[in-house]
Amino acid sequence: MHASKRRARSLAFFPALNLPLISIPQATYYGDAGASGSCAFNYANVQNEAWSRGITYRVAMNGPQFQAGGAPYASEVCGLCLKFRGLGPGSGANPVGRAIRYVLVSNQCPECKGGDLDIEKPGDGRWRAGWTPVQCAVGAAPFVYSFQGSHQWFLKLQVANTRIPVRSAHWYARGGWWPMARTADNYFRLQSPDGVAWTFPARVRLVSIFGDVVFDTVALSKPVGRVRGAVQFPERANLETVPLRRGGGASGDDAQEGGDDGGFAAAAA
């Protein structure tokens, strides 16, 4: 199958990413940010959970695709794993090599054009690159839940360590499911509408970007700190998973080099 068709098929799994690209995708660098940024992984300290297995480094997604779909879906690509490689031409001191690497979206690059990625490591230059979405190698590891600025009447919940991104979240209380609003910094929030406190532990209903529905328990006595759940989104047989080297390490810089584009398309020029 031609590379552009393979990439289009992969992006079809992720409607928020399937946007017309206004240029050939390029990769740039923005330095080591310690997983800080729009996805707020550093606040909950989730950047090194199971979804980082096989990951070489983290990246910032371009603004148009990070914010695709508007407010309900802004930040939906946080925690998305990508198959990534350089595709040749560019300018600067640090070319992006052709070796296949696997990266994790942890931030937004507002000034980047559709298709571009900004690499969270020191470097210089702007280089032609290609990428396609894959599943993170979480295995059977469950979700990780964490709270920020929450109290008994207001919840701000992050769902991390996902195989694929979360589309929506609902909180069970008072005999029904309450929809949580996605925030631009990769949380789901819920305000009590009548001054009645939310109770704990609590059940959550999570829907993946594929429509998979799972139910889990946030097993805390109050909305403070973080806790592991008990479930994970199902694995997709028709979508690649980040591969691991023998012993569970990253494939990263040991991956193949070569002239073939490895399934990547640069987008329509």
Salt bridges, closest charged atoms under 4 A:
GLU49 OE2 - ARG226 NH2 2.92
GLU49 OE1 - ARG228 NH1 2.73
GLU76 OE1 - ARG167 NE 2.50
ASP116 OD2 - LYS113 NZ 3.91
GLU120 OE2 - ARG58 NH2 3.13
ASP185 OD2 - LYS156 NZ 2.85
ASP194 OD2 - ARG174 NH1 2.91
ASP212 OD1 - ARG236 NH2 2.62
GLU240 OE1 - LYS83 NZ 3.41
ASP253 OD1 - ARG101 NE 2.80
ASP254 OD2 - ARG245 NH1 2.13
ASP261 OD1 - ARG6 NH2 3.67
